[in-house]
Amino acid sequence: MQDEGALVLFSGGQDSTTCLAWALERFGRVETVGFDYGQRHRIELECRGTLRDGLRAMKPGWAARLGEDHTIDLASLGAISDTALTREVAIEMEEGGLPNTFVPGRNLIFLTFAAALAYRRGLRHIVGGMCETDYSGYPDCRDDTIKVLQVALNLGMERRFILHTPLMWIDKAETWRLSRRLGGDALVRLVVEDTHTCYRGERGPMHPWGHGCGTCPACELRAAGWQGFVEG
């Protein structure tokens, strides 16, 4: 474990919760940041406090390392975004091959604001749940994008931030396995019961893999990953 501090992009979903546990295993002080951009599944933000409490209770070391939480209002991003994540429209594929759940610039903006916050808080490591192995095709989740953005942030802020993406090269089944390696069955249960991934913002009935509508792309990825996890 390093003595340095880290800032985790923490939405309240499966991936960011796994990333938070990953960071708590590695860094001496870990803070979290969430973004309110008028997302249709805003309920994810309401899960964050329960998840942080659950992680604190899981391991004394995690409780000691988990620091402040921050929420940044990015309503303007939602206002200029005409997507299925910010409007009550059907989720579907667009002509360019991307789903209409893609919010242009979202991760670029998230990481830039996170770096500005990390600058003020004296944190060098920034952790995000971006992944290009098992995802919806979003270009701002790709490894090349993250690497280039790290260079831009370091040049623009005269800092040496390190952007960590521990899920970049693993699929959803392996993300479930990573949760179990980090926190055992207790962390798996916390992810199942208290995280939120569904794009429609539906908690609905409890599925084996958690709450959600069960048919949106996020639910389908999560369910398929769970199936691979339990079968593996």
ABEGO torsion letter per residue (X at the ends): XBABBBBBBBAGBAAAAAAAAAAAAABABBBBBBBBAGBAAAAAAAAAAAAAAAAAAABAAAAAABBBBBBBBAAAAAAABBBAAABBBBBBBBAAGBBAABBBGAAAAAAAAAAAAAAAAGBABBBBABBAABBAGBAAABAAAAAAAAAAAAAAAGBBBBBBBAAAABBAAAAAAAAAAAAEAAAAAAAAAABBABAAGBAEBBBAAEBEAGABAAAAAAAAAAAAAAAX
